[in-house]
Amino acid sequence: MYEYVLKTNQLSKKFKGHTALDKVNLSIRKGSIYGFIGQNGAGKSTLIRIVTGLAFPTEGTVELFGTSEEQALIQARKRVGSIIESPALFPYMTASENLEANRILRGIPGKDCVHRMLQQVGLQGAGKKKAKNFSLGMKQRLGLAIALLGDPEFLILDEPTNGLDPMGVIEMRELLKQLNRELGITILISSHILSELHLMATHYGIIHHGKLLEQLTAEELDEKCQQYVFIKVDNPGKATTVIQNELDTADFEVMQDGSIKLFSRIEQPGKISLALFSAGLEIEKFMPMGEDLESYFTKRIGGNVHV
Ligand SMILES: Nc1ncnc2c1ncn2[C@@H]1O[C@H](COP(=O)(O)OP(=O)(O)OP(=O)(O)O)[C@@H](O)[C@H]1O
């Protein structure tokens, strides 16, 4: 059995002297939703193309479902579904005809899977409408249905929310979460916007200039991005009583040095300071702390905000 669906080992890709991937060691645990985040040109598509067999690495290896042997990898890739860049659709065919054409092209037996895939992505009502007349959200759903043909265990999606409106992003997120939860499909999803992966990804990998800077779990990211008010007063014991009684919350932590991290009521700094002040406490420090997702990402890649 394998614990990781995908592992890359010192994976590098050079294009005429330009290093697009630089010794990347990425690992995706079975059952996870891996958010692969990086600015445009960071190397996401290059890695995805190598993993799916569309490009070759200059150095390093790819391990899929526990195997990195060349012939076995060809078989392993049959267990992977992908959307790379925009999904390739036949514009003059309906959703169901697109799926049927892809099913035949890929030699997948059993016509009944077409209907099942349409249902899975919520396109069963698309009827006679041709793909060229679909909204971008519908096109992405159809692309996903095509990627799901053959019941893959691992889905690789390169920027599937690119160009979608906020509602479309939410729909895609819910759909992917459902596929992960109900069918146990492991998902690699790339994006250049961290907040689009948030609420969906269980793990993250941050890539910048071809280097994998960090891999972390959703819990670790949330912890790093948790917002709180840092409070230092002359009498921490009294302050905690005031917080509980006056602010009606126990969502705080007293640190060893007596400073307090208050995690709720943070949108009411005036109310917090007034409560402490009115109780006769001397406030030495009072600071909102923590950062949002995008600023964490920006800081991690070195402060360049142009994504
Ligand atoms: N076929 C190619 N020939 C030359 N350079 C390439 C080629 N493909 C990619 N690159 C370069 O490699 C780097 C990584 O590109 P890649 O497409 O992997 O980035 P990305 O993170 O997917 O960005 P995007 O979100 O813009 O697709 C970029 O500098 C790109 O210009």
The ligand as an SDF file (V2000), in Angstrom:
LIG
                    3D

 31 33  0  0  0  0  0  0  0  0999 V2000
    7.9320   25.3510  -23.1380 N   0  0  0  0  0  0  0  0  0  0  0  0
    8.5810   26.3140  -22.4830 C   0  0  0  0  0  0  0  0  0  0  0  0
    9.6680   26.9130  -23.0070 N   0  0  0  0  0  0  0  0  0  0  0  0
   10.3460   27.8610  -22.3270 C   0  0  0  0  0  0  0  0  0  0  0  0
   10.0020   28.2920  -21.0950 N   0  0  0  0  0  0  0  0  0  0  0  0
    8.9280   27.7520  -20.5210 C   0  0  0  0  0  0  0  0  0  0  0  0
    8.1490   26.7240  -21.1740 C   0  0  0  0  0  0  0  0  0  0  0  0
    7.1480   26.3660  -20.3410 N   0  0  0  0  0  0  0  0  0  0  0  0
    7.2700   27.1280  -19.2240 C   0  0  0  0  0  0  0  0  0  0  0  0
    8.3410   27.9490  -19.3310 N   0  0  0  0  0  0  0  0  0  0  0  0
    8.7920   28.8880  -18.3110 C   0  0  0  0  0  0  0  0  0  0  0  0
    8.9260   28.2010  -17.0840 O   0  0  0  0  0  0  0  0  0  0  0  0
    8.4730   29.0030  -16.0050 C   0  0  0  0  0  0  0  0  0  0  0  0
    7.3800   28.2840  -15.2470 C   0  0  0  0  0  0  0  0  0  0  0  0
    6.2010   28.2870  -16.0450 O   0  0  0  0  0  0  0  0  0  0  0  0
    4.8540   27.5680  -15.6150 P   0  0  0  0  0  0  0  0  0  0  0  0
    3.9140   27.6570  -16.7660 O   0  0  0  0  0  0  0  0  0  0  0  0
    5.1710   26.2300  -15.0760 O   0  0  0  0  0  0  0  0  0  0  0  0
    4.3580   28.4940  -14.4220 O   0  0  0  0  0  0  0  0  0  0  0  0
    2.9660   28.4890  -13.6630 P   0  0  0  0  0  0  0  0  0  0  0  0
    3.2830   28.5560  -12.2180 O   0  0  0  0  0  0  0  0  0  0  0  0
    2.1280   27.3940  -14.1410 O   0  0  0  0  0  0  0  0  0  0  0  0
    2.3550   29.8580  -14.1000 O   0  0  0  0  0  0  0  0  0  0  0  0
    0.9640   30.1820  -14.8200 P   0  0  0  0  0  0  0  0  0  0  0  0
    0.0000   30.3300  -13.7070 O   0  0  0  0  0  0  0  0  0  0  0  0
    1.2640   31.4670  -15.5010 O   0  0  0  0  0  0  0  0  0  0  0  0
    0.6790   29.0640  -15.7700 O   0  0  0  0  0  0  0  0  0  0  0  0
    8.0540   30.3290  -16.5940 C   0  0  0  0  0  0  0  0  0  0  0  0
    9.1250   31.2320  -16.4800 O   0  0  0  0  0  0  0  0  0  0  0  0
    7.7810   29.9870  -18.0410 C   0  0  0  0  0  0  0  0  0  0  0  0
    8.0120   31.1160  -18.8710 O   0  0  0  0  0  0  0  0  0  0  0  0
  1  2  1  0
  2  3  1  0
  2  7  2  0
  3  4  2  0
  4  5  1  0
  5  6  2  0
  6  7  1  0
  6 10  1  0
  7  8  1  0
  8  9  2  0
  9 10  1  0
 10 11  1  0
 11 12  1  0
 11 30  1  0
 12 13  1  0
 13 14  1  0
 13 28  1  0
 14 15  1  0
 15 16  1  0
 16 17  2  0
 16 18  1  0
 16 19  1  0
 19 20  1  0
 20 21  2  0
 20 22  1  0
 20 23  1  0
 23 24  1  0
 24 25  2  0
 24 26  1  0
 24 27  1  0
 28 29  1  0
 28 30  1  0
 30 31  1  0
M  END
$$$$
